[in-house]
Amino acid sequence: MNMNKDEAKRYHGYLALPRHSKMLRQDIGYHLFSLYIALVIDARWDRKYPNQFGHVVGTQTEIAALLNISQSKLSRGLDKLEAKDRKYAIKHKRYILLGYLPLFLTDVADKMYDKDYANPHDLYADMYRINAELQEKYAISQEKRDRNTPQRLYRSSRVDLGSFDSSFQEDTERERE
């Protein structure tokens, strides 16, 4: 299989599948759970861009092609996920927002592994509390990193900034006038 760099980046990383995800499988059933996991895998995972975090970007036609299923099967599955509980998925024109995505993040799963939850709603509330704390810590660390980076002047070596001789000649010509 020959891949370019952009295609290879889509397959980079790994997915945490905590035992708590069994609650979701029991709540929505095996077929919807498998569709949900497929959507989770193709979602945006980069915390640097919180406005796209947890989104599966594209039209339903594009997402269906990406998942190698028919558009009608995707649409029916999304309708069932949205009807079951809007915490699973919310459809928009150009993306799908996944509610339980933080459950599959390694740092969130690590903080939740030893907790017991009575139902998916308790799981959802605690998951979002933990994720919010981690997002805040991530933002603070990014801010500190930005403050601590030295300011550098970047310029191309090909840009002609003039020479000392040419600027000296201009100054002496002005003085003569």
ABEGO torsion letter per residue (X at the ends): XBBBAAAAAAABEBBBBBAAAAAAAAAAEAAAAAAAAAAAAABBABAABAAABGBBBEBAAAAAAAAGBBAAAAAAAAAAAAAABAAABBBBAABBBBAAAAAABAAAAAAAAABBBABAAAAAAAAAAAAAAAAAAAAAAAAAAAAABBBBBBBBAABBAEBAAAAAAAAAAAAAX
